[in-house]
Amino acid sequence: SKKKKKKRKKKVQEVEGNEFAALRSLGPGRNSAGLAGVGQSVRNPKPRHLGGGLSVKDTMIGTGPPAPLGRTVKLLYEGTLKDGTVFDKKDKARSPFTFRLGLREVVAGMDKGVEGMKVGGHREIKIPPAMGYGNKAVGPIPPNSTLTFKVELIAIV
């Protein structure tokens, strides 16, 4: 019976892999919007440093084309301070956080951190004070705070 269980797991993994391959084969031409909730998990994600102290860590790569500057993006997020305190959260898919990428409608670190994400992707963005709110206190966020956002891109409009 142990051998049967092992075989069954292997078959499930093969089917899942084939479904994902089929979705990817659609390519950007046929699936230009991407699919929220479908993506490829990243094993041992490593942070990428984008300059100015900003870093991003992809934990799931989404599908479809990357988010370009000037387009409206919809995302879910959780913002935390260095000590782990959650200062803001938008986790309801019915009312996602929406902004136009690259037009300074959000802090600079969020603009640069979301750029290039694909729909369904998950990313952790670590924003230094200079690319966040600087030396200003904003609501529950103290001055000179490093902000960490865990974001999921659910749509590019």
N, C-alpha and C positions, 0 to 999 in steps of 0.2 A: 504493500500500500504506500510505502514511502516513495517508491519509484514513480507511481502514478501521480502523486502530488507534484513531484518535480517536473514531470512532463507537462502537467496541466499549467503550471506557472510559466513554463517556457512558451507554450502556445499563446497564452494571453499576452505576453510581452511581444511576441511576433506580430500578433494582430494589431496591438496598439502602435507598434512601430510602422506597420504598413499603412494604417489610417493616417498617421502623421505625415508619412512620405507622400501619400495621395494628396493631402492638403497642400503640402509644399510644392507639389508638382503643378498645382494650379498657377503658380507664379504670380507676379504682381499684376500682370495684364488682366487676369480673370478674377483675381481676388484682391483688388486694389484697396479695399477698405480694411483688410485684415480681419481677424476673428478674435474677439475678446474671449478670454478663458482658454484659448488654445495657444500653446507656446512650447518652447523647449527649455526644460529646466537646466540650469548651469551647475555643474558639479564644481565644488570648491571655488566659488566666485572670488575674484581678486579685485580690489579697488583699482580704478584707473584715475590718475591725477590729470585734471584738465587745466591746471594753472591757477594761480592766485589762491591756492589752498583748497580749491573745489575738488572733490573726488566723487566718483560714481562707482557703484558696484551692481552689475546686472545679475539678478538671481533667476530670471526667466527671460528668454528672448521671444518676443512676439512674432506675429506674422504680418505680411504685407510690406509696403514701403515704409522707410523711416519718416518720422514726423519732420516736415520742413518748416523753416522760418516763415512767419506770416500766416500760417494756417491755424485754425482753432483746434485746440486739443481738449479732450475731456478725460479727467483722471480722478482716481480715488487716492487718498493719501492719509498718512498719519505723521504728524510732526512732533518730534521730541527734542528736549534739551539734552545737554551732555550728561546730566544725571539720570536720564531716562524718563523724566516727567513729560507726559503728553500735554502739549499746549494747544493742539488743534487736530481735528480729524474730520475727514469727509469719506465715509465708508458705505454710503447708500448709492447703488447703481442708478436709482431713479433720479437722484439729484447730484450728479458728479460736479466737481470743481471744473470750471471752463474758463479758458483764457486763450488769447492769440499769442502764439509762440514768437519770442524775439522782439516784441513790441513794448517791453518794460511794463507790462500790466501786473507783473509779479516781481519779487526780488530777483536780482541778476543771477544769483546761483540757481534758482529754480528754472529760469529761462534756459541757461546753458546746460543744466542737468537733464532736462527733459528732451532737449534737441537730439534727434537721431533715434529715439525710441520707436518701437513698432507696437501696433495694437496687440494687447494681451501681454505685453512685456511688464516685468516687475523690476524696479531699480531702487537702490538705496542711494540717496544723494546727501552728501555731507557738505554743508555750506558754512564757510568761515564768516565771522562777523562783517568783514569788509564787503562781502557779496550778499549779506543778509540785511539786517537792520542797523548795523554799525553800532555806534554808541548811544542809540536811542532805545528807550524802553517802549515796547509796543504790547499793550494788553498784559498777558501773563509772561511775556518774554523779557527778561532783564537785559540791560545794555551789554554790548560786547559778547553776545551769545553765539556759540557754534550751534547750528540747527541741523538736525538729521530728519530727512523725509523718506518714508517708505512709500513709493508711488506705484500705481498700476495704471497704465494707459489703456483706456477703454474705447476711445474713438478719436479719429482725426476727421474733422468736418471740413 
